[in-house]
Amino acid sequence: MNKITFDSDGVTLTGNLFLPDDAEQAPGVVVAGTWTSVKELMADRYARQLADRGYAALSFDFTGFGESGGEPRDVEDPESKVRDIHNAVGFLAGHPAVDGKRLGALGICAAAMYMAANAAQDPRVGSLALVAPWLHDATICEAAYGGAEAVAGKIAAAGKARARYEETGEIDYVPVVSATDPLAAMPYDIDFYLNPQRGGIPAWPNRFAVMAWNEWLTYDSISLAPRITQPTVLVHSEDAAIPEGARRFHAGLAGPKDILWSQGTQFDFYDQEPQVTLAADTAAAHFGRTLR
């Protein structure tokens, strides 16, 4: 693993570049994970798996997250994240250990939306793999977050938090995950995020900026599918998050497409076996077929 930095529209981002042992110029893959995540949660794991399979894989912290620069901190901003992915692709394309004509992207959970958005506008990305993809639009958000009234309430709270930030520079945070705080972004007892042996690590502060609800809940990733012509594979499970979103997105894709329905919960795909190896094998085989 090589610690690297690159520029993203004036912000210095920090990442980890995993290189295969025996390739002078390997195909490159940009990897990113769940909302609010840092690279150590799951992106590093998948990048390492891809390097073991012959790919130069880059995981990185988005603007305002983890080791990367940028303010405000820990604010889930889809447009900013898509911009960072675009610049990460540029970094890989220019790296001497990477074949810049063979570039792919792998998104886990929420990063599926952001990888898809970049692929829809970035012809340098030749292939796309989405693992346990969280893919939503307004209809899915209403179903996932308790109905239209609950969504409207979160958007209203975001507006107040945004106004406070613009007036004072102070950010209102709630936990991303909590078994006791009903205001948490995910008010559940989720072992992956709360267990220090899994995702509950010091590098991840477990905080969600309330003002981010608006951009998150109004983001429409399903509408991106008809603009994506790159070969795309999805790996998902009926027991994972919003399989309906994966089905609708897959149905709308304009290019060659495949979907593998497996077993396991959403969080199994982050760090458990056999889910991680299955997803990595599927992604690597897909990239092998399509990045030529």
N, C-alpha and C positions, 0 to 999 in steps of 0.2 A: 504494500500500500504506500502511495506517495501523497503526502499532504500538498495541496496546491491552492492557489488563489487565482481568481479571474475577475475582470471588471464586468459589472452589470449596470450600464447606464450611470456610471459614476460611483457606484457602491462596490466595495471589495467583498466578494463572496469567497468563502472557504469551503473546500471540498476534499474528498479522498478519491484518488484515481487508482483503481485496481487494474493491474496489467497482467496478461498471461505470461507464462514463463518463456515460451518458445516462439513468439511471433514478433517480427520486426515491425510490421504495420498491421495491426489487428483492426477488424471492424469495431466501431465505437458505439456504446449505448449510454445514454443519460438515464439515471434512475432517481426516482423521488417517491416519497411515501405519504402517509396520512396527513390530514389537516393538523396544523400546529406542530407537526413533528420536527425533530432534528434528525440529521443523517444517521445517528447511532441507533435509532429505534428500529428501523427495518430496511432503509435504503442501503446502508453498508452491507447488510447481510445478503441482499440480492445482488449487489454489485460484486461482492466477493464470489458468489456462486457463478455469475456470468464470466468473471475472469478465469475461474477454474475450467470453464467450458470454451475458452479461447477468445473472449471479448475484452476489449479495453472498456471498463465500466466506470462511470463517474457518478458518485453520490455527492451531494453538497447541501449546505444550509442556505435557505432562501433569505432574501433581504429581511433584516430585522429578527432573524432567528439564529439560535445557536452561536457558532463561532463567526458568523458573517456580520458585516457591518450593516448600517442602516437604521433609521428611526422612522416611526415609532417601533417599539419592540413587540414581538409576539402578536401581531395583528394579521389575521387571515385575510389576505387581499388577492383574489383570483387574478386580477389583471397584472399585479406586480409579480405573482408567481409565474404566470405565462411568460412575461418578459424575461425573468431570470432563466427559465428553461431555454428560451431562444438564445440567450447569451451563453448558456452552458453548452449548447450544441455548437456554437461558434468556437468556444474554447476547444472542444474535442476535435472539431474539423481542422484546426490548425496545429494540433499536437503532433510532434514528429513520430510518436509511437502508434498513431492512429491513421487508418485509411480513411481520409476525409470524404471519400466517395461512397463509403458504406457506413451509414449512421442510423441507429435505431433509438427508440425511446421506450422505457418501461415505467409505467405508473402503477403504484399500489394504492388502493382505496381512493381518497380524494385526488391524488395526483393523476389518476386516470382522466379526470376532467381537464386538468391543466396540460397534460401531455397531448390530449386530443385537440385542445384549442391551439396549441403551438403547431401540431402536425397539419392542421387545417390551413395554416398560412405559411408553412416553412417547408419548401421542397427539398431542403437538405436532409430532412428526416425521411428515410426510405421505408421504414417499417415500424409498427407499433404493437406493443404487448401490454395488456391491462390485466392486473392481478387483483382479484376481489374488488372490482371497480365500484366505487361510489359514483354513480352518474345520475344527476337529478335535474328536474325542472320544477316549475311552480306546483304542478299537480303532485309530484312525488314528495316535495317538501311539505305540502299540507298533510299528506298521509303519514310522513315520518315524524312530524313535529306537532301532532295533536290537532290539526285542522286549521282552517283559514283564520279563525280568530286568534289562535295561539301564535301563528306565524306573524300576523299583524301586530300582536303585542311585542314580539321580539324585534320587529322592524322599528316600532315606535321607541322601544328602549334604546335601540342602536342610534336613532336620531338624537335622542337626548345625550347619550354618551359622546357622540361625535361633536355636538355643540359644546359640551363641557371641555372636550379635548382642545377644540379650536380656540376656546376662550382662555383656558388655563394651562394647557399643555399636559394636563393630568389624564391618565387613561384609567377607565373603570374596567377591572378584570374580575372574572369569576373563574372557578376551576373548570378545566376542560372536562375532567372526570371527578365525580365525588359520589360516594354512597350516602352522604348525609346532607349535602347542600342542594336544595331543589332548584337553585338558580344556575347550577353547573350546566355547561353546554351538553354534557352527557351525564345526567343525574342517576347513575347506575353504579353498581359494584362490579367494575370491569377489571379482572385480575391482571390482564396485560399491562394496563396503565398504572395500576396501583401497586403491583408487585415489584420491588426493587431488583429482583432477579430476572425480570423481563423488561418491561418498558418504563417502570418507575425509577428512572435513573436521574442523577443530579443534573445532567446536561439538558434535561427536559423539564421546564419549570411548572408544567401543568397549570397554565393560565390562558384564558380566552378573553380577548378584548371584546367587550359588549358591543362596541361600535362596529365590529365586523359582521354582525348578524345580517345587516342589510345586504352587503355585497354577496355574502354566502347564500342567503335564501332567495335572492333574485337572479342567481347565476343559472343560465340555461345551457346545460351541456348536451342534452338530447338533441337540440337543434344543430349541433356541430356535425353530427354523423354524416349528413349528405354532402358535406364539404371535404370529407376525408377519403382520399382515393388510395392511400397507402395500404398495403396488406396489413390486416389487423387481426390479432387473436385476443380473446378474452378467456380468462380462467376464473371460474366462479363456482358458487354453491348455492343451492336453494336455502340453506341454513345460514348464509352470510347476508350482508347488508343489501337491501333493496334489489333483489334479483330482477324485479320488474324493470328497473332502470337499465340494467344490462341487456335485457331482452329487447327493449325498445331501441336502445342505442345500436345494438348489433343489427337489428332489422333495417335501420336507416343508413348504414354505412354504404358508401358509393363504390368502394374498391373490394378486392378479394378479402374474404372474412371467414373467421372460424370462431367457435365458442366451445370450450371444454367445461362441461358441468361435472364438478367433483363433489367431494364430501368435506364437511368441516364448517366451523363458525368463521365469522369475519376475522377474529383475532388469531385463529389458527394459522391463517395465511401470513401472519406477520413474523412468527418465530417458531412454529411447531412443525413436526414431521408427522405424516409424509407430505403435508401441504406445501411447504417451502420448496422441497426438492422437486415435487411434481410441477409446481408453477415455474421454477427455474428451468427444468428440463424442457417444458413446453415452450417457454419463451426462447430459449437458446435454439431449439430445433426450428422454431418459426423464423428467427433471424437468419439461421443457416440457410433456409430455403429462399428467403426473400432479399437478403442483403448480398447481391451478387454484382 
